[in-house]
Structures are given as C-alpha cells and as structure tokens.
Amino acid sequence: MASVTVRVDESTKERAAQIAEDFGFDLSSVTRAFYRQIVRENRIPLNLSYREPNRESIEALHEAEHIAERGTSRFANADEMFEVLDI
C-alpha cells in the first residue's frame, strides 16, 4: 500500500468528513473510491461547472427577456445584425 497526503483547510476537511459520514464512509474510504473510479473510467470524474450562469450569460438572458416583452427583435434587419457582429 502507498500513502497519500492531502493538504486542505480544516473547515473543508470537517465538512467533507461529515458528508462522507452521512453515507457511512470515512475520508480515506472516499479517497480510495475516488482513485479507483479514476482508474476504472480512465478520466478524472469531476463536474467542473458554474452553479449559476456567468455575468455575460445573465446579461444575454435579460436582453432576450426584454426582446420577448417588446415583441420585436434587436435589429431591424440582417444587415444591422452583421454590422454589430463585425463580420
């Protein structure tokens, strides 16, 4: 067996330990299971995503809502759209 040392702040460790314990595990068991899953799937099984849309997406959503409320598009025609897109 090999040993692995992981440095993490105390608060994160305590919170993670509580979640693991809720499932009947300790942090060492969860870590071993995570390593086995990496090997089994030949990838790092993490979901790296934003919980909420970023600022640009939120602004685009607000713009779309405004357009829908007005009942008109942002541009009068395709030429205006392409001018803004700089194509």
VOGU-3710 file (C-alpha; in Angstrom, 3 decimals, decimal comma):
1> masvtvrvde> 0,000/0,000/0,000  1,095/3,559/-0,712  0,307/6,630/1,373  -1,120/9,882/0,053  -1,040/13,159/1,961  -3,580/15,812/1,054  -3,423/19,354/2,369  -6,783/21,065/2,798  -8,101/23,701/5,162  -9,726/22,457/8,359
11> stkeraaqia> -13,218/23,709/7,511  -13,270/21,895/4,169  -11,994/18,709/5,786  -14,649/18,827/8,514  -17,461/19,476/6,042  -16,255/16,723/3,703  -15,886/14,291/6,612  -19,463/14,996/7,741  -20,823/14,323/4,237  -18,778/11,115/3,973
21> edfgfdlssv> -20,016/10,012/7,405  -23,621/10,674/6,360  -23,064/7,990/3,701  -21,330/5,668/6,148  -17,755/6,309/4,945  -14,636/7,967/6,248  -12,449/10,286/4,142  -9,849/7,582/3,495  -12,502/5,255/2,038  -13,891/8,036/-0,145
31> trafyrqivr> -10,395/8,900/-1,380  -9,670/5,263/-2,249  -13,007/5,007/-4,069  -12,229/8,210/-5,981  -8,825/6,858/-7,091  -10,413/3,575/-8,190  -13,006/5,478/-10,185  -10,253/7,487/-11,922  -8,570/4,240/-12,958  -11,794/2,477/-13,925
41> enriplnlsy> -13,090/5,353/-16,076  -9,677/6,492/-17,317  -10,624/10,107/-16,544  -10,956/12,474/-13,600  -14,629/12,158/-12,639  -15,326/15,739/-11,647  -18,082/18,055/-12,791  -16,367/21,407/-13,182  -19,145/23,858/-13,925  -20,573/27,089/-12,641
51> repnresiea> -23,544/26,721/-10,361  -25,100/29,795/-11,917  -24,667/31,377/-15,336  -21,781/33,838/-15,640  -22,367/37,590/-15,941  -22,342/37,606/-19,746  -24,948/34,845/-19,898  -27,171/36,593/-17,356  -26,985/39,815/-19,391  -27,885/37,878/-22,559
61> lheaehiaer> -30,850/36,283/-20,779  -32,084/39,706/-19,615  -31,722/41,043/-23,147  -33,697/38,077/-24,518  -36,449/38,656/-21,942  -36,573/42,344/-22,890  -36,817/41,465/-26,592  -39,600/38,971/-25,874  -41,525/41,570/-23,842  -41,193/44,152/-26,636
71> gtsrfanade> -42,222/41,640/-29,247  -39,555/42,917/-31,618  -36,028/41,931/-32,437  -32,925/43,915/-31,525  -32,166/44,546/-35,196  -34,418/45,859/-37,949  -32,790/43,557/-40,490  -29,923/41,107/-41,062  -27,558/43,850/-42,284  -27,811/45,637/-38,901
81> mfevldi> -27,089/42,373/-37,118  -23,989/41,668/-39,224  -22,729/45,223/-38,689  -22,754/44,675/-34,940  -21,130/41,251/-35,305  -18,345/42,801/-37,356  -18,452/40,021/-39,954
//
